[in-house]
Amino acid sequence: MDRRMRTNLVLLAILVLLGLVVWLAPEPRDDNQGEPLFAENEEFSRIEVLEHGETRLVLERDGERWLLREPFALDADDFQVNALLSSLRQPIERSYALEEVDLEELELAEPRWTLKIDDETITLGGRAPLGNSRYLRKGERVHLASDILSFRLGRDPFDYASRRLLPEGVAMTYIELPAGERIERGEQGWQLVPENDAVSADAIQQLANAWRNASAIDIRPPAAEKPEGESVRIGLEDGSEIRFFVHMNDKDFVLLREQPPLAYEMLRDDARRLLQLEVSRSTVEAEDVPAEGTE
């Protein structure tokens, strides 16, 4: 056997031995692997999202519902909030002690996104070289988890606002339409003030129901719309009033809320239900019939 052959056999034996060591050696144990960032039964009361240290979004829990506090005060959208909460309960893929990693290298030294959840703080670092995972710091550990959380934090704050035109759980006391009609809620239910026999009690109730349940297809900051022109005034049981300015053309129907300044994009079919009181057909027909003896 020549010298080259012996050398190759020795190298092969070494490789086989190393393979056996790797195969038989126990894998490094990660006690946090598979555990969620937050337990399924853990309750949250306040969530603040910061971008480069500046507050972008604040959510606060009020009983069973969530409210927006920043950048404006409004009911929060249940679907978006629940999606964010679900991202906080995602499983951890890998976990490292703080002294085992380089925060600068993992982009955790000066993170873009910071999430404050009650007394806990999570910072988002860079993405892992492989897969769709991102480094997250929570306390004295750095976790590797799905990158879905950065998607949730990067959404427009308006996405977290409820599309409902009126706050949930607060009763209306009056509705004043652009044409001047006004309905008020009293002990006997909703009534037109002043009364008009041409408008039925059902039509009045339908208008109140339409506003109580009204939702926009989108909500955004005002663009070209100005708080001027025809408007609807809604009185609430807590003594406050919400005013919507009507912006409508052949294609668009937008209700511009005065405070906070928000634009609600509506369906065109909503205009008739929200802005008009139906007049009794029999009354209209009677008015169209000429009096006896007239042409």
C-alpha positions as CSV (number, residue, x, y, z in Angstrom):
1,M,0.0,0.0,0.0
2,D,1.5,3.3,-1.1
3,R,1.8,6.3,1.1
4,R,-1.0,8.2,-0.6
5,M,-3.4,5.4,0.0
6,R,-2.6,5.2,3.7
7,T,-3.1,8.9,4.0
8,N,-6.5,8.7,2.4
9,L,-7.6,5.8,4.7
10,V,-6.5,7.7,7.8
11,L,-8.5,10.8,6.7
12,L,-11.5,8.6,6.0
13,A,-11.3,7.1,9.4
14,I,-11.1,10.5,11.0
15,L,-14.2,11.7,9.1
16,V,-16.1,8.5,10.1
17,L,-15.1,9.1,13.8
18,L,-16.2,12.7,13.7
19,G,-19.5,11.7,12.1
20,L,-20.1,9.2,14.9
21,V,-19.4,11.9,17.5
22,V,-21.8,14.3,16.0
23,W,-24.5,11.6,15.6
24,L,-24.2,10.2,19.1
25,A,-23.7,13.5,20.9
26,P,-26.8,15.0,22.4
27,E,-28.2,18.2,20.7
28,P,-27.9,21.5,22.5
29,R,-30.9,21.9,24.7
30,D,-33.1,25.0,24.3
31,D,-35.5,25.2,27.2
32,N,-37.5,28.0,25.5
33,Q,-37.9,26.4,22.1
34,G,-41.6,26.0,21.2
35,E,-42.8,28.1,24.0
36,P,-44.8,31.2,23.0
37,L,-43.6,34.8,23.5
38,F,-46.6,35.3,25.9
39,A,-48.8,32.6,27.4
40,E,-52.2,31.9,25.9
41,N,-54.0,32.9,29.1
42,E,-51.9,36.1,29.7
43,E,-54.1,39.2,29.6
44,F,-52.9,42.6,28.3
45,S,-54.2,46.0,29.2
46,R,-51.9,48.4,27.2
47,I,-49.9,48.1,24.0
48,E,-47.6,50.8,22.7
49,V,-45.8,50.6,19.4
50,L,-42.8,52.8,18.9
51,E,-40.9,53.4,15.6
52,H,-37.3,54.7,16.1
53,G,-38.3,55.7,19.7
54,E,-41.4,57.7,18.6
55,T,-44.9,56.5,19.6
56,R,-46.8,55.3,16.6
57,L,-49.8,53.6,18.1
58,V,-51.3,53.1,21.6
59,L,-54.0,50.6,22.4
60,E,-55.7,50.3,25.7
61,R,-58.2,47.7,27.0
62,D,-61.5,48.8,28.4
63,G,-63.4,45.8,29.8
64,E,-64.0,43.4,26.9
65,R,-63.0,45.9,24.1
66,W,-59.9,47.7,22.9
67,L,-59.6,51.5,22.4
68,L,-57.2,53.5,20.3
69,R,-55.5,56.2,22.4
70,E,-52.8,57.3,19.9
71,P,-52.6,58.8,17.3
72,F,-56.3,59.6,18.0
73,A,-59.0,58.5,20.4
74,L,-61.4,56.0,18.8
75,D,-62.7,52.5,19.1
76,A,-60.2,49.9,17.9
77,D,-60.9,47.3,15.2
78,D,-61.4,43.9,16.8
79,F,-60.0,41.9,13.9
80,Q,-56.7,43.8,13.8
81,V,-56.2,43.9,17.5
82,N,-56.8,40.1,17.8
83,A,-54.4,39.5,14.9
84,L,-51.7,41.5,16.9
85,L,-52.4,39.6,20.1
86,S,-52.1,36.3,18.2
87,S,-48.7,37.4,16.9
88,L,-47.6,37.9,20.5
89,R,-48.4,34.3,21.3
90,Q,-46.5,32.8,18.5
91,P,-44.0,30.0,19.3
92,I,-40.3,30.6,19.7
93,E,-38.0,28.8,17.3
94,R,-34.7,29.4,19.1
95,S,-33.7,31.3,22.2
96,Y,-30.4,32.6,23.4
97,A,-29.1,34.2,26.6
98,L,-28.2,37.9,26.1
99,E,-24.4,37.3,26.7
100,E,-24.4,34.7,23.9
101,V,-25.2,37.1,21.1
102,D,-24.0,40.3,19.5
103,L,-26.8,42.9,19.7
104,E,-25.2,45.1,17.1
105,E,-24.9,42.2,14.6
106,L,-28.5,41.2,15.2
107,E,-29.7,44.8,14.7
108,L,-31.0,44.9,18.3
109,A,-28.7,47.7,19.6
110,E,-30.8,50.4,17.9
111,P,-34.0,48.7,16.8
112,R,-36.5,50.3,14.5
113,W,-39.5,48.7,16.3
114,T,-40.1,48.6,20.0
115,L,-43.2,47.1,21.6
116,K,-44.2,48.0,25.1
117,I,-46.8,45.6,26.6
118,D,-47.8,46.6,30.1
119,D,-44.5,46.1,32.0
120,E,-42.8,44.1,29.3
121,T,-40.7,45.4,26.4
122,I,-39.9,43.7,23.1
123,T,-37.5,45.0,20.5
124,L,-37.3,43.7,17.0
125,G,-34.0,43.2,15.3
126,G,-32.9,41.9,11.9
127,R,-34.1,38.9,10.0
128,A,-32.4,35.6,10.1
129,P,-30.2,34.6,7.1
130,L,-32.5,31.7,6.3
131,G,-36.3,31.3,6.5
132,N,-38.9,33.9,7.5
133,S,-37.8,34.6,11.0
134,R,-36.7,37.6,13.0
135,Y,-34.6,38.2,16.2
136,L,-36.6,39.6,19.1
137,R,-35.3,40.7,22.4
138,K,-37.5,40.2,25.5
139,G,-35.9,40.9,28.8
140,E,-32.5,39.1,29.1
141,R,-33.0,36.8,26.2
142,V,-33.0,37.0,22.4
143,H,-35.5,34.8,20.6
144,L,-35.9,33.8,17.0
145,A,-39.5,33.7,15.9
146,S,-41.7,34.2,12.9
147,D,-41.5,37.6,11.2
148,I,-45.3,38.2,11.4
149,L,-44.9,40.6,14.3
150,S,-43.1,43.2,12.2
151,F,-45.9,43.1,9.7
152,R,-48.4,43.8,12.4
153,L,-46.4,46.7,13.8
154,G,-45.8,48.2,10.4
155,R,-49.5,48.6,9.5
156,D,-51.0,52.0,9.2
157,P,-52.4,53.1,12.6
158,F,-55.7,53.8,10.8
159,D,-55.9,50.0,10.1
160,Y,-56.4,49.6,13.9
161,A,-59.3,52.0,14.0
162,S,-62.9,50.7,14.0
163,R,-64.9,51.3,10.8
164,R,-68.0,52.0,12.8
165,L,-69.2,55.6,12.5
166,L,-70.4,55.8,16.1
167,P,-68.8,54.5,19.3
168,E,-70.1,51.1,20.4
169,G,-72.2,51.0,23.5
170,V,-73.1,54.8,23.5
171,A,-76.7,55.6,22.7
172,M,-77.8,58.4,20.4
173,T,-80.2,61.1,21.5
174,Y,-80.8,63.0,18.3
175,I,-79.9,62.9,14.6
176,E,-80.0,66.1,12.5
177,L,-79.9,65.6,8.7
178,P,-78.5,68.0,6.0
179,A,-82.0,69.0,4.9
180,G,-82.9,70.1,8.4
181,E,-85.0,67.1,9.5
182,R,-84.3,66.2,13.1
183,I,-85.3,63.0,15.0
184,E,-85.0,62.7,18.8
185,R,-85.2,59.7,21.1
186,G,-87.7,60.1,23.9
187,E,-89.7,57.9,26.3
188,Q,-91.9,56.7,23.4
189,G,-89.0,56.0,21.1
190,W,-87.7,58.0,18.1
191,Q,-89.8,60.9,16.9
192,L,-89.5,63.5,14.2
193,V,-89.4,67.1,15.5
194,P,-91.6,68.7,14.4
195,E,-93.9,65.9,13.6
196,N,-94.9,65.2,10.0
197,D,-97.6,62.8,9.0
198,A,-95.9,62.0,5.8
199,V,-93.0,60.3,7.7
200,S,-93.9,57.0,9.3
201,A,-92.6,55.8,12.7
202,D,-91.0,52.9,10.7
203,A,-89.0,55.3,8.5
204,I,-87.8,57.2,11.6
205,Q,-86.7,54.0,13.3
206,Q,-85.0,52.8,10.1
207,L,-82.9,56.0,10.0
208,A,-81.9,55.5,13.6
209,N,-80.9,51.9,13.0
210,A,-78.9,52.8,9.9
211,W,-76.8,55.2,11.9
212,R,-76.4,52.9,14.9
213,N,-75.0,50.1,12.7
214,A,-73.2,52.2,10.0
215,S,-69.7,51.1,9.1
216,A,-67.3,52.5,6.5
217,I,-65.5,50.4,3.9
218,D,-62.3,52.4,4.7
219,I,-61.1,55.0,7.2
220,R,-58.2,57.4,6.5
221,P,-57.0,61.0,7.1
222,P,-58.8,63.7,5.1
223,A,-57.4,64.3,1.7
224,A,-59.0,67.0,-0.4
225,E,-62.1,67.0,1.7
226,K,-62.7,70.1,3.9
227,P,-65.0,70.4,7.0
228,E,-67.6,72.5,5.2
229,G,-70.9,72.2,3.4
230,E,-73.8,70.0,4.4
231,S,-73.4,68.0,7.6
232,V,-75.1,65.5,9.9
233,R,-75.1,66.1,13.7
234,I,-75.4,63.1,16.0
235,G,-76.1,63.7,19.7
236,L,-74.8,61.1,22.2
237,E,-76.1,60.1,25.6
238,D,-72.9,61.3,27.3
239,G,-73.7,64.9,26.1
240,S,-71.2,65.0,23.3
241,E,-72.0,65.6,19.6
242,I,-70.4,64.0,16.5
243,R,-70.5,66.0,13.3
244,F,-70.0,64.5,9.8
245,F,-69.6,66.7,6.7
246,V,-71.1,65.1,3.6
247,H,-68.8,64.9,0.5
248,M,-70.5,63.1,-2.4
249,N,-70.2,63.0,-6.2
250,D,-71.1,60.6,-8.9
251,K,-68.6,58.0,-7.7
252,D,-67.7,58.7,-4.1
253,F,-69.5,59.1,-0.8
254,V,-67.3,60.3,2.1
255,L,-68.3,61.3,5.6
256,L,-65.7,63.7,7.1
257,R,-65.7,63.6,10.8
258,E,-65.0,67.0,12.4
259,Q,-63.2,65.7,15.6
260,P,-61.0,63.8,15.3
261,P,-60.5,64.7,11.6
262,L,-61.2,61.4,9.9
263,A,-62.6,60.5,6.5
264,Y,-65.0,57.5,6.3
265,E,-65.3,56.1,2.8
266,M,-68.9,54.8,2.4
267,L,-70.8,52.8,-0.1
268,R,-73.0,54.9,-2.4
269,D,-76.0,52.8,-1.3
270,D,-75.5,54.1,2.2
271,A,-76.3,57.7,1.3
272,R,-80.0,57.1,0.9
273,R,-80.3,55.2,4.2
274,L,-78.2,57.7,6.2
275,L,-79.2,61.0,4.7
276,Q,-82.9,60.7,3.9
277,L,-86.1,60.1,5.7
278,E,-88.5,58.1,3.6
279,V,-91.8,59.8,2.9
280,S,-95.0,57.7,2.8
281,R,-95.9,56.7,-0.8
282,S,-99.6,57.2,-0.1
283,T,-99.0,60.8,1.0
284,V,-96.9,61.6,-2.0
285,E,-99.6,60.1,-4.4
286,A,-102.3,62.1,-2.6
287,E,-100.3,65.3,-3.1
288,D,-99.9,64.5,-6.8
289,V,-103.7,64.0,-7.4
290,P,-105.2,67.4,-8.6
291,A,-108.0,68.7,-6.5
292,E,-111.6,68.3,-7.9
293,G,-112.4,71.0,-10.4
294,T,-108.8,71.7,-11.3
295,E,-106.8,70.7,-14.3
